[in-house]
Amino acid sequence: MLKKILIILFWLINYTNLYAKDINMNNFNQKYLSNYFSALVSTNNQDNDLAIKYFNSSKTLLLEHENFLKQYVFSLVEDNQIKKSIQEINKQKNKNTSNFFEAKVLLIVNEVKKKNYLTAKKYSDELFNYEDNRTFEVVIAEILRSYIDLFLERKFVPIKSDFGKLNLITQSFQQCYLNKSKSLKYYEKLINSEREDYSRYLFFYFLNLIENNRYNEINELSNKINILDSNLLILQSRDWINNKEFFKFKNIFSCENPNHLLSEFFFLVANLYSSEKKLKKSNFYLLISNYLNPKFIYNNTLLAENYFINENYNKANNILNKFQKRDKYYNWYKIKKLAQIISFKNDEDKSLLFLEKKLLDLDDPSVKVLYDMANIYKNFDKFNKAIEFYDLVLLRIDSNSLSYAEVLYRKGGSFERLGDYFNADRDLLKSIEINPDDAYVLNYLAYSWLERNLKTDLAIKMLIKAHNLKEDDPYIADSLGWAFYLNKDYKKAEEYLNLAIQLKPYDPVIMDHYADTLWMLGRKIQAKYLWNNIMKIENTSDVDKVKVKKKILKGLNNI
């Protein structure tokens, strides 16, 4: 990348020299270009402070060229200098340099903060001149305009386009702005959605119930929260409810505050960009969200995750340190993420030691903490320690709950990895007894039986049920195909293994199973092709490559 930038810089400098007579050298010279490209290099290397220094040194270019101003604005926002970024745009708002989508977004934010909704409306209309229909910009433009119309007219104006659940999310907040009690039914639709997880909006539902003094409903709903698998915001909400700290909800969000509504919308946009791995844009909208509602510090988990993905561990550290011990679930998230950073920077053993030390510092570790530690020990192949912690979790949760079944599944899997099949089967069967439709437990136990040449017919029945429950899961399709292979029903085996390899084309275990099946069906060239491809896969211990090589050289029947 640096080589490419230097080539571009060399070309531009020579281009500038060749056409010096046609260019005002007071505004466009090698020094400014060098500073600008230094800024770009610093931005790409995530050294934002240095980037801003170079951008400031090349301001003449920033005033004349749109992309320069855009890069500068992004760097200022990344540095939490949002007011300054707006000032820089305002200096150029009558020039072409400020004619880009994000500049208009920042101008809208500025006018909303000043309650100048008419001016904000003008800028929101201008957004449509710059939107790219292939990106999230069309969503941002439409929904921002609907919010500005709401603030101006004090009435709900439906969004013209169909953005699926985004329409319902927007409508929920806008109805909350107009009529808190009426908005409850919209939040209920979100949190009761079966297809997607909209549990975040349970926080806002709780807030509405609090403002309507419906505490019995709050407690009843809070008790139903899954304490093992719910998201951080909901777990923290449950903790506040248990401690009767209802004021904490109101401290960080209000539907009556336009800034807070836009903040939540920009947080959603930041998540959309993060899901597409467009982390620079994600951070841009997330920092605007924080600017509009700095009290909602819990949204910073996304910023920490973005920095972590970019391996900017120092910035991730700074964000994580904003979470305090009093918010126990976010504090535990911070500890886990710091341990993850240690693992990436140093080694896994130091990471685990750090976690164990921090665990001792916790006064009364929650069930969630114990459960996470059990899973961490399991991931570290410390199965006896994992079982010890799973037992602690089981003592503190309802023995008839789905959570209990899930913990038994993980505990049983730990026994299985230790070769203690008696206890493994006991826990896995008990898990299935509580939750007979858990496809993954059915698959795990059935595959374990197949490997031990036990209860083959029952294992196949369990795998057929698991596959019917999760038709698009490649590993369950692989297990079922392999069960038929072991039963010498190679045609049936090929049917399911073919599906598995379509769902997960480069999984070495699935490839090996499929190759074995093809060989038994007489399709030996295809089988060898797959085995050769397995040999090309680097860093895999999932299959025995020595055995695979023997299959290539001697055939399946001669190893």
Helices and strands as residue ranges (DSSP letters): H 2-18, G 20-22, H 30-44, H 48-57, H 59-64, H 66-78, H 82-91, G 96-98, H 101-113, H 117-126, G 127-129, H 137-153, H 165-178, H 180-191, H 201-211, H 215-222, H 232-242, H 247-252, H 258-275, H 279-292, G 297-299, H 300-309, H 313-320, H 328-345, H 348-361, H 367-379, H 383-394, H 402-418, H 421-434, H 439-451, H 456-469, H 474-486, H 490-503, H 508-520, H 524-536, H 545-554, G 556-558
